Amino acid sequence: MAHSPGSASPIVPLTAAEPGVGLVPDVSARAATATGHANAVRRMFDRISPTYDLLNRLLSFGIDRRWRTHALDELARDLPEGPLVDLCAGTLDLSAAMHARFPGRSLFSLDFARDMLVAGRSKAASAKLVVADAMRLPLRSGSVAGMVCGFGMRNLAEPSAGMREVARVLAPGGVFIVLEFFRPTRLPTRVFHAVYARVVLPTLGRIISGDAEAYRYLSRSMQGFLSREEFAGALRDAGFEKVQAFDLTLGIASVVRGVRPHGALTLSPGAAPAPRGAP
Ligand SMILES: C[S@@+](CC[C@H](N)C(=O)[O-])C[C@H]1O[C@@H](n2cnc3c(N)ncnc32)[C@H](O)[C@@H]1O
């Protein structure tokens, strides 16, 4: 249903959440069991929500704040008027920064892990919280001016299906920004990621959250994800144009930006690379 940015709420009613299965997501099996993967990811994030912020700051040495600012600089470029969405919003760090950067705009913070949203509630009091799956957005087609997804896309059972959903809800000229740890391709970054993901992440995760398995999953999800170049290609296949990618801090994290075209969306179903299995 068409909906012009800036008019009434773009939100449509939610469907009930599905019951969860397994405790720790299996990255390699995600394409085969999309619902099982999604439920396991959701339960895992609900479980680690009490210590998520503390670990985030420690694990990134606070650099994530600068990465978020950079992501919003890219969002601000040629951004049409209308509502904004923080996709896979977690504990609302990006929502808080978006509220400060774009005051006066409607802001919807969407995540399927309710406890993550609740844990961050006080950071962005004006954001409307939406508990929903990123692959089935309860948002009207063409209703959103800009969407940001911070460290969320690699958790989706089918990232290319999520991209197509984003393209559907964005208004013509709408901007999609992805801040992510893509699978590194250059040797120094590969070495850094390997040590960090296999040693630092699970060790600190175990000490602070008591949940080494969850942090092992997070490291496997980085190594099993698309490279920055593959992701940019998948965005083009999902119909985005003007796709650009920027490395942050020597490529440890990256920002990818895509724009929803003004004309009809041209999709290339099946052309997008599937997520790689975990090694
Ligand atoms: C690593 S956290 C990132 C949170 C936040 N964006 C940030 O920058 O700190 C990933 C978030 O994505 C959410 N998520 C993963 N898959 C999702 C899906 N299919 N639909 C909605 N949220 C999802 C998780 O619940 C979690 O809160």
The ligand as a Gaussian input file, in Angstrom:
#p B3LYP/6-31G(d) Opt

LIG

0 1
 C       24.566000      -7.147000      17.544000
 S       22.997000      -6.494000      17.971000
 C       23.114000      -4.820000      17.397000
 C       22.192000      -3.891000      18.137000
 C       22.312000      -2.423000      17.774000
 N       21.891000      -2.147000      16.423000
 C       23.707000      -1.901000      17.983000
 O       24.229000      -1.255000      17.059000
 O       24.269000      -2.100000      19.059000
 C       21.969000      -7.245000      16.756000
 C       20.480000      -7.026000      17.012000
 O       19.783000      -7.502000      15.867000
 C       18.576000      -8.111000      16.308000
 N       18.105000      -9.004000      15.257000
 C       18.779000     -10.055000      14.730000
 N       18.033000     -10.651000      13.784000
 C       16.876000      -9.945000      13.717000
 C       15.703000     -10.083000      12.932000
 N       15.562000     -11.073000      12.027000
 N       14.698000      -9.204000      13.107000
 C       14.811000      -8.221000      14.021000
 N       15.891000      -8.046000      14.814000
 C       16.916000      -8.903000      14.659000
 C       18.976000      -8.804000      17.598000
 O       17.859000      -9.094000      18.399000
 C       19.932000      -7.787000      18.214000
 O       19.268000      -6.905000      19.081000

